[in-house]
Amino acid sequence: MKSLVTGASGNVGRYVVEELRNMGEEVVAAGTDESKLFKLFGNEIDTVILDFKKPETFKNALQNVDRVFLMRPPHLGNPEDLYPFIDHMKSCDVKLVCFLSLMGIEKNPIPPHHKIEKLIERSGIPYSHIRPGFFMQNLSGVHSKEIIENNEILIPAGKSKTSFIDAKDIGLSVATVLHEAEKYKNTTYTITGPESLSYFDIAEILSQATERNIIYRNPSFIKYWLYYVNIRGLDKQYVNVTIALYFMTRMGASKMVTNEFEQLTGRPPHSFKEFAADNIDSFMDGKEK
């Protein structure tokens, strides 16, 4: 049987696919954009269209699948958007669903991940919740535009600290539990990077890596919302979810450092300094590369 990887073309999903294949597993890569899936994987593995808003895509996606990596697409802010798919999984012989959740979500009912976790647990499907800290790829992805163009980080996290984790490490964690489904059923893991850093620390590390003076601007929630919605044109629901997360970050919810990644995988997690060096092109404009 095979593992279905949802969001396979995203930051985490592509690494889940890679690590499962390294373990000799058969994989079905799922997403809503067939061209993206083909560009990443070609004909090397099975690919399938899966849209959580289109139940008619569920049956084909879950055919001959007994393990599922489930992640909420960032543009779907309502937990109810994933309920039909979870309900459909109950009628399939799924040995384990690994849900990509959030660190501290067990104490934070505001983000949609909280309700999704609870529904999976009530469904009776064996589960493993992976609860990571903030992705390092948030800096090289959605926030890289301001870093490249303005030498600034525009995130409303105040002076709080965050135990950032590399999406590669998240992918390895997910693949580990899917690879040994029976061993890890009905478990939760809070995985973090090796240290807790403020965005002032991040700015200093990126300044050293890029040899530019990068500043953490620390905007208010209102300025952040207006900028990312009106200037960047990001989806309002997505920005609202991030504000809820940054509010909790200011309350200290993201500073914890655990050793659960190393316990799970037998490897130490990557540091942000290593990540910045490995992904330096993501923080440089075309003239610098």
Salt bridges, closest charged atoms under 4 A:
GLU25 OE1 - ARG67 NH1 3.01
GLU25 OE2 - HIS179 ND1 2.70
GLU44 OE1 - ARG21 NH1 3.03
ASP46 OD2 - LYS2 NZ 2.48
ASP66 OD1 - ARG67 NE 2.94
ASP66 OD2 - LYS95 NZ 3.50
ASP81 OD1 - LYS53 NZ 3.25
ASP87 OD1 - LYS90 NZ 3.23
GLU106 OE1 - ARG131 NH1 3.28
GLU117 OE1 - ARG131 NH2 2.74
GLU121 OE2 - HIS129 NE2 3.02
GLU146 OE2 - ARG232 NH1 2.79
GLU149 OE2 - LYS145 NZ 3.00
GLU152 OE1 - ARG217 NE 2.76
ASP166 OD2 - HIS270 ND1 3.82
ASP169 OD1 - HIS270 ND1 2.98
GLU182 OE2 - LYS185 NZ 3.24
GLU288 OE1 - ARG212 NH1 3.16
